[in-house]
Amino acid sequence: MHKSSTRVMTAHLPVALAEKVDEVASKLDRSKGWIVKQALTDWLAQEELRDQLTYEALSDVDQGLTFEHQEINDWIESLDTEHPLSQPKK
C-alpha cells in the first residue's frame, strides 16, 4: 500500500476565521484539515497564476505591446454608446 507523505503545520488563526472553517467543515461533512488543505491548494494555484500573468505582462511591455491611456479610455467610454469602438488590438 502506498502511503502519502504529509507534514503537520500549525497556524494561529483569528477565532472568527477558525469558526468559519468549523462551519464549512460541518456543512460539507469534511474534516477541518481537508478544508484548510483545499483552501491552501486553491490559494497557491491563484498565486502561481498571478505570478505567471505578471511575467507575461512584463514581457508584453518589453516587446512594446502596450496601449496609450487615451486609446483605452476612448474605447471604454464608447461601450455605452450606440456605436462602440472596436477593442484596441496590437
KETI-8940 format. One record per residue: x, y, z of N, C-alpha, C, O, CB in turn; residue in three letters; residue number from 1. Coordinates in pm, 1 decimal. Glycine has a CB too. Layout:
N
SITE     n_east    n_north       n_up    ca_east   ca_north      ca_up     c_east    c_north       c_up     o_east    o_north       o_up    cb_east   cb_north      cb_up   residuo   num
SITE          X          Y          Z          X          Y          Z          X          Y          Z          X          Y          Z          X          Y          Z       ALA   NUM
...
//
This chain:
90
SITE     n_east    n_north       n_up    ca_east   ca_north      ca_up     c_east    c_north       c_up     o_east    o_north       o_up    cb_east   cb_north      cb_up   residuo   num
SITE       84.3     -117.4        0.0        0.0        0.0        0.0       89.1      124.0        0.0      187.4      130.6       73.8      -96.0       -0.4      121.8       MET     1
SITE       54.5      221.3      -82.4      130.2      345.6      -92.6       83.6      443.0       14.1      -35.2      473.9       24.0      115.5      407.9     -232.9       HIS     2
SITE      176.6      490.2       92.6      143.3      587.1      196.3      195.3      724.0      152.7      314.8      740.7      128.5      203.5      545.2      334.6       LYS     3
SITE      104.9      821.7      142.7      147.5      954.9      100.1      218.7     1025.7      214.7      186.4     1007.1      332.1       26.6     1038.3       51.5       SER     4
SITE      314.1     1105.6      177.7      388.4     1182.8      277.3      309.5     1307.4      314.9      255.4     1376.4      228.6      528.7     1221.4      224.0       SER     5
SITE      303.8     1334.1      440.0      238.7     1455.9      487.5      325.5     1519.3      594.2      419.0     1458.3      645.9       96.6     1426.3      542.4       THR     6
SITE      292.6     1641.1      625.1      364.7     1714.4      728.3      265.3     1801.8      802.5      183.0     1869.1      740.4      480.3     1799.7      667.8       ARG     7
SITE      272.1     1801.3      930.6      182.4     1882.4     1011.8      236.8     2024.2     1018.2      355.8     2045.7     1040.8      166.1     1822.8     1154.2       VAL     8
SITE      147.6     2120.7      998.0      182.9     2261.8     1011.3       83.8     2324.0     1108.7      -33.6     2287.1     1110.7      181.4     2336.2      871.8       MET     9
SITE      129.9     2415.3     1186.7       45.0     2481.8     1284.4       34.5     2628.7     1247.9      132.8     2691.3     1208.1      100.2     2464.2     1428.2       THR    10
SITE      -85.3     2683.0     1261.9     -106.5     2825.0     1235.5     -203.4     2878.9     1339.1     -300.3     2812.3     1375.5     -160.1     2848.8     1090.9       ALA    11
SITE     -177.2     2997.7     1385.5     -268.6     3065.4     1476.8     -366.6     3145.3     1392.3     -327.1     3232.9     1315.3     -191.6     3157.8     1578.2       HIS    12
SITE     -495.1     3114.0     1407.7     -598.8     3181.4     1330.6     -683.4     3268.0     1422.0     -703.8     3234.2     1538.6     -686.7     3079.6     1256.4       LEU    13
SITE     -732.7     3379.1     1370.2     -829.9     3455.2     1447.4     -951.1     3365.3     1475.7     -987.7     3281.5     1393.4     -872.7     3585.5     1371.2       PRO    14
SITE    -1011.2     3383.6     1590.5    -1123.3     3298.4     1631.6    -1233.1     3297.9     1525.7    -1287.0     3192.0     1493.4    -1180.4     3345.8     1766.3       VAL    15
SITE    -1266.3     3412.6     1472.1    -1373.8     3420.7     1372.9    -1341.9     3335.8     1249.8    -1431.0     3270.3     1195.7    -1397.1     3566.8     1331.5       ALA    16
SITE    -1217.8     3336.0     1205.4    -1179.0     3255.3     1089.9    -1185.3     3106.4     1123.0    -1234.1     3026.8     1042.8    -1037.9     3293.1     1043.1       LEU    17
SITE    -1136.7     3069.3     1239.2    -1141.9     2929.1     1281.7    -1286.8     2881.4     1290.7    -1317.2     2767.7     1254.5    -1071.0     2910.9     1417.9       ALA    18
SITE    -1375.0     2966.9     1338.2    -1516.8     2930.3     1347.0    -1578.2     2911.2     1209.2    -1662.5     2823.5     1190.3    -1594.4     3036.9     1423.8       GLU    19
SITE    -1536.5     2992.8     1112.8    -1585.6     2976.1      975.7    -1538.3     2844.1      917.7    -1614.0     2775.8      848.8    -1539.3     3092.3      886.8       LYS    20
SITE    -1413.6     2807.5      945.1    -1362.3     2677.7      899.8    -1445.5     2565.7      961.2    -1483.0     2470.7      892.5    -1212.1     2660.9      937.2       VAL    21
SITE    -1474.2     2577.1     1090.3    -1558.5     2478.0     1157.3    -1694.6     2466.1     1089.0    -1742.8     2355.4     1065.0    -1576.9     2514.9     1304.9       ASP    22
SITE    -1756.5     2579.9     1057.7    -1888.3     2580.7      994.5    -1886.1     2514.3      857.3    -1972.2     2432.4      825.5    -1939.3     2723.3      981.7       GLU    23
SITE    -1786.2     2550.8      776.2    -1776.8     2494.4      641.1    -1750.3     2344.7      649.0    -1809.6     2267.2      573.9    -1665.3     2564.6      559.6       VAL    24
SITE    -1662.7     2303.9      738.1    -1633.5     2161.7      754.3    -1759.4     2085.5      790.8    -1783.8     1976.8      738.3    -1525.7     2140.2      861.2       ALA    25
SITE    -1838.6     2141.0      879.3    -1962.7     2076.2      920.9    -2062.2     2068.5      805.3    -2122.8     1963.9      781.9    -2025.0     2151.4     1038.9       SER    26
SITE    -2078.8     2179.5      733.0    -2172.7     2183.4      620.5    -2134.5     2084.0      511.8    -2221.5     2019.5      453.2    -2179.2     2323.9      561.9       LYS    27
SITE    -2005.5     2071.2      484.6    -1958.4     1982.8      377.8    -1931.0     1840.8      425.7    -1897.1     1752.7      346.8    -1833.6     2039.5      315.9       LEU    28
SITE    -1945.9     1820.3      555.3    -1916.1     1690.6      615.6    -1772.8     1647.4      581.6    -1747.4     1534.2      540.4    -2017.4     1584.0      567.6       ASP    29
SITE    -1682.3     1740.5      600.3    -1539.5     1718.9      577.1    -1463.8     1757.2      703.2    -1516.3     1826.1      790.7    -1488.5     1801.0      454.3       ARG    30
SITE    -1339.6     1711.5      710.8    -1258.1     1748.9      826.4    -1207.4     1891.8      810.6    -1200.8     1945.3      699.9    -1139.4     1651.1      843.8       SER    31
SITE    -1171.9     1952.2      923.5    -1113.3     2086.8      917.6     -981.9     2083.6      839.5     -950.4     2177.1      766.0    -1089.6     2142.9     1060.5       LYS    32
SITE     -905.8     1975.5      856.0     -780.9     1962.6      781.1     -803.8     1962.3      631.7     -726.5     2021.8      556.6     -708.5     1836.7      821.4       GLY    33
SITE     -911.2     1894.5      586.8     -942.6     1890.9      443.4     -976.0     2031.0      393.3     -931.5     2071.9      286.0    -1060.5     1794.3      415.3       TRP    34
SITE    -1055.2     2104.5      472.5    -1093.8     2240.9      434.3     -970.3     2329.7      421.1     -956.6     2402.8      323.0    -1191.8     2300.7      537.8       ILE    35
SITE     -881.7     2323.8      518.4     -760.8     2407.0      516.2     -671.1     2366.9      400.0     -616.3     2453.0      331.2     -683.8     2395.3      649.6       VAL    36
SITE     -655.6     2236.8      377.8     -570.9     2190.8      265.9     -627.7     2237.9      132.5     -553.2     2282.6       45.3     -558.4     2036.3      266.4       LYS    37
SITE     -759.9     2228.1      116.4     -823.6     2273.3       -7.0     -803.9     2422.9      -26.7     -772.5     2468.4     -136.7     -972.9     2239.5       -5.6       GLN    38
SITE     -822.7     2499.1       81.0     -807.2     2644.8       72.0     -663.7     2682.8       35.4     -642.0     2770.0      -48.7     -846.9     2711.2      205.2       ALA    39
SITE     -567.3     2618.5       97.3     -426.8     2648.5       66.4     -390.7     2607.9      -76.1     -318.9     2679.8     -145.7     -334.4     2577.2      165.4       LEU    40
SITE     -440.7     2492.9     -118.8     -414.5     2448.3     -255.5     -467.8     2548.4     -356.4     -398.2     2585.1     -451.1     -476.8     2310.9     -279.9       THR    41
SITE     -592.2     2593.0     -336.2     -652.4     2690.6     -426.7     -579.2     2824.0     -423.6     -556.7     2885.1     -528.1     -798.2     2711.4     -391.3       ASP    42
SITE     -542.1     2869.3     -304.4     -473.1     2997.8     -292.2     -336.4     2992.5     -359.7     -297.8     3086.2     -429.7     -457.7     3036.7     -144.3       TRP    43
SITE     -263.2     2882.9     -338.8     -131.7     2870.8     -401.4     -143.3     2866.7     -553.6      -60.2     2925.4     -622.9      -60.1     2745.2     -350.8       LEU    44
SITE     -243.7     2799.2     -606.0     -265.0     2796.8     -751.3     -294.3     2937.2     -803.0     -245.1     2976.8     -908.7     -381.0     2701.1     -788.0       ALA    45
SITE     -374.3     3012.1     -727.9     -405.9     3150.0     -765.9     -279.6     3236.5     -766.1     -259.8     3316.7     -857.3     -511.2     3209.6     -670.0       GLN    46
SITE     -195.3     3221.0     -665.9      -71.5     3298.8     -659.5       23.5     3262.5     -773.0       89.3     3350.0     -829.2       -2.3     3277.3     -525.2       GLU    47
SITE       31.0     3134.2     -806.9      116.4     3092.2     -918.5       66.0     3151.8    -1049.6      145.5     3195.9    -1132.6      121.4     2938.0     -928.3       GLU    48
SITE      -66.9     3153.2    -1068.6     -124.0     3213.4    -1188.7      -97.2     3362.9    -1191.4      -65.9     3418.4    -1296.7     -274.6     3186.4    -1196.4       LEU    49
SITE     -109.2     3429.0    -1076.1      -81.6     3572.6    -1069.9       63.0     3601.8    -1110.5       89.1     3695.8    -1185.5     -109.1     3626.7     -928.1       ARG    50
SITE      156.0     3521.4    -1061.1      296.7     3538.4    -1099.0      315.3     3519.5    -1249.4      382.3     3599.3    -1315.0      385.7     3439.1    -1021.9       ASP    51
SITE      255.4     3413.0    -1303.3      267.6     3385.2    -1445.9      214.1     3501.0    -1529.3      279.2     3544.7    -1624.2      193.8     3256.4    -1481.3       GLN    52
SITE       95.6     3550.5    -1494.2       35.9     3660.8    -1569.3      117.7     3788.5    -1556.8      125.9     3866.5    -1651.7     -106.3     3685.8    -1521.5       LEU    53
SITE      178.2     3810.4    -1440.6      263.9     3928.3    -1422.2      385.2     3920.5    -1513.6      420.3     4018.9    -1578.8      308.9     3940.9    -1275.1       THR    54
SITE      450.2     3803.4    -1519.1      566.2     3788.1    -1606.5      527.8     3802.2    -1753.6      603.3     3859.2    -1832.3      632.4     3652.8    -1582.8       TYR    55
SITE      410.5     3750.4    -1791.0      364.2     3766.3    -1928.6      338.6     3912.7    -1960.7      372.0     3959.6    -2069.6      237.2     3684.3    -1952.4       GLU    56
SITE      279.4     3984.9    -1866.2      252.2     4126.6    -1887.4      382.0     4206.1    -1899.1      393.2     4295.1    -1983.4      166.5     4181.9    -1773.4       ALA    57
SITE      479.3     4174.2    -1815.3      608.7     4243.0    -1824.1      677.3     4213.2    -1956.6      743.0     4300.7    -2013.1      699.7     4201.7    -1707.5       LEU    58
SITE      663.1     4091.9    -2006.6      719.0     4056.8    -2136.8      651.4     4137.3    -2247.4      717.8     4184.0    -2339.9      703.7     3905.9    -2163.5       SER    59
SITE      519.2     4153.6    -2237.8      446.8     4235.7    -2335.6      497.9     4379.1    -2334.4      516.2     4439.7    -2440.0      295.9     4233.4    -2306.8       ASP    60
SITE      520.9     4433.1    -2216.0      573.0     4569.6    -2205.0      710.6     4577.8    -2269.6      738.5     4671.6    -2344.3      580.1     4614.3    -2056.8       VAL    61
SITE      797.4     4479.8    -2241.3      930.6     4478.1    -2301.2      924.1     4473.1    -2453.5     1012.1     4526.5    -2521.0     1010.1     4359.4    -2248.9       ASP    62
SITE      820.9     4409.6    -2507.9      805.2     4397.5    -2653.0      729.0     4515.6    -2713.9      707.0     4520.7    -2834.9      733.4     4268.1    -2686.4       GLN    63
SITE      689.7     4609.3    -2629.2      617.7     4726.2    -2678.3      471.3     4699.3    -2707.8      407.7     4777.4    -2778.6      683.8     4777.5    -2801.2       GLY    64
SITE      416.7     4591.6    -2655.5      275.8     4557.9    -2678.9      189.3     4626.5    -2573.7      131.5     4562.2    -2486.1      253.9     4403.5    -2675.7       LEU    65
SITE      182.3     4756.9    -2584.9      108.2     4837.7    -2489.0       10.3     4928.4    -2562.1       15.2     4940.1    -2684.6      204.1     4920.7    -2401.8       THR    66
SITE      -77.3     4991.8    -2487.9     -175.1     5084.1    -2543.2     -160.2     5218.6    -2475.5     -117.6     5227.5    -2360.4     -318.6     5030.1    -2526.6       PHE    67
SITE     -195.3     5321.8    -2547.6     -198.1     5455.4    -2489.5     -320.3     5465.9    -2398.5     -426.3     5411.0    -2428.5     -200.7     5565.5    -2600.6       GLU    68
SITE     -304.2     5536.2    -2288.8     -411.5     5552.8    -2191.0     -537.8     5610.1    -2256.0     -648.2     5562.2    -2230.1     -365.3     5643.9    -2076.5       HIS    69
SITE     -522.1     5709.8    -2338.2     -637.5     5774.4    -2401.9     -709.5     5677.8    -2494.7     -832.2     5680.9    -2504.3     -593.4     5899.2    -2480.0       GLN    70
SITE     -635.0     5592.4    -2562.7     -694.9     5494.1    -2653.7     -788.4     5398.6    -2576.0     -897.7     5365.8    -2622.1     -583.3     5413.2    -2727.1       GLU    71
SITE     -743.3     5356.3    -2459.9     -825.0     5267.4    -2376.3     -946.1     5343.1    -2321.2    -1057.4     5290.7    -2321.0     -740.6     5208.8    -2259.9       ILE    72
SITE     -924.4     5465.8    -2274.6    -1036.4     5546.5    -2222.7    -1143.2     5569.5    -2329.4    -1262.7     5558.9    -2301.7     -985.1     5681.7    -2170.9       ASN    73
SITE    -1099.4     5601.3    -2451.8    -1195.0     5624.1    -2560.4    -1277.1     5497.8    -2586.4    -1398.6     5505.4    -2604.6    -1121.5     5667.8    -2689.3       ASP    74
SITE    -1212.1     5383.2    -2588.0    -1282.1     5256.6    -2611.3    -1383.4     5230.0    -2499.5    -1498.7     5196.0    -2526.3    -1180.9     5139.8    -2621.1       TRP    75
SITE    -1339.3     5245.8    -2373.4    -1428.5     5220.0    -2259.3    -1549.8     5312.6    -2263.7    -1662.9     5267.9    -2244.8    -1352.6     5238.3    -2125.6       ILE    76
SITE    -1526.7     5440.1    -2288.5    -1637.1     5536.1    -2291.1    -1734.4     5507.6    -2404.6    -1852.1     5542.5    -2394.9    -1583.4     5677.6    -2304.0       GLU    77
SITE    -1687.8     5445.1    -2511.5    -1775.4     5416.2    -2625.5    -1864.4     5294.6    -2601.6    -1960.5     5274.2    -2675.7    -1692.2     5394.2    -2750.2       SER    78
SITE    -1835.2     5214.2    -2501.3    -1909.1     5089.7    -2480.8    -2056.0     5111.8    -2447.4    -2139.0     5025.7    -2476.5    -1844.9     5010.1    -2371.1       LEU    79
SITE    -2089.5     5224.3    -2387.6    -2228.3     5254.2    -2353.5    -2297.9     5337.7    -2460.9    -2404.7     5393.6    -2436.1    -2234.2     5326.8    -2220.8       ASP    80
SITE    -2239.8     5346.2    -2577.2    -2299.4     5425.7    -2685.1    -2362.0     5332.7    -2789.1    -2347.0     5210.6    -2783.3    -2192.6     5517.9    -2751.4       THR    81
SITE    -2432.5     5393.8    -2884.1    -2493.4     5314.5    -2992.3    -2388.6     5259.7    -3089.3    -2414.3     5162.2    -3160.0    -2594.9     5399.7    -3069.2       GLU    82
SITE    -2272.2     5321.4    -3092.6    -2167.2     5279.4    -3185.9    -2034.6     5260.7    -3111.3    -1944.0     5343.4    -3122.6    -2150.9     5383.5    -3300.2       HIS    83
SITE    -2024.3     5151.2    -3035.0    -1899.6     5130.2    -2959.8    -1780.9     5105.3    -3053.4    -1794.6     5044.9    -3159.8    -1915.3     5011.9    -2863.0       PRO    84
SITE    -1666.7     5152.8    -3011.0    -1543.5     5130.2    -3085.7    -1501.7     4984.8    -3073.2    -1540.1     4915.9    -2978.7    -1431.1     5223.3    -3035.9       LEU    85
SITE    -1423.6     4939.1    -3168.3    -1367.5     4804.0    -3158.8    -1262.3     4802.7    -3048.5    -1195.3     4902.7    -3023.0    -1305.6     4758.2    -3295.5       SER    86
SITE    -1249.6     4687.6    -2984.2    -1149.4     4672.5    -2879.9    -1010.4     4697.1    -2939.1     -978.1     4643.0    -3044.9    -1157.8     4531.6    -2815.4       GLN    87
SITE     -928.8     4777.3    -2872.9     -793.2     4801.3    -2923.0     -715.4     4670.1    -2935.2     -726.5     4581.9    -2850.1     -718.3     4898.9    -2830.4       PRO    88
SITE     -637.9     4659.1    -3040.5     -557.0     4539.1    -3063.7     -415.8     4579.7    -3100.8     -393.2     4684.6    -3161.0     -618.9     4450.6    -3174.6       LYS    89
SITE     -322.8     4496.0    -3064.4     -182.1     4518.4    -3103.0     -135.5     4402.5    -3184.6      -20.3     4399.8    -3227.9      -90.6     4537.4    -2979.7       LYS    90
//
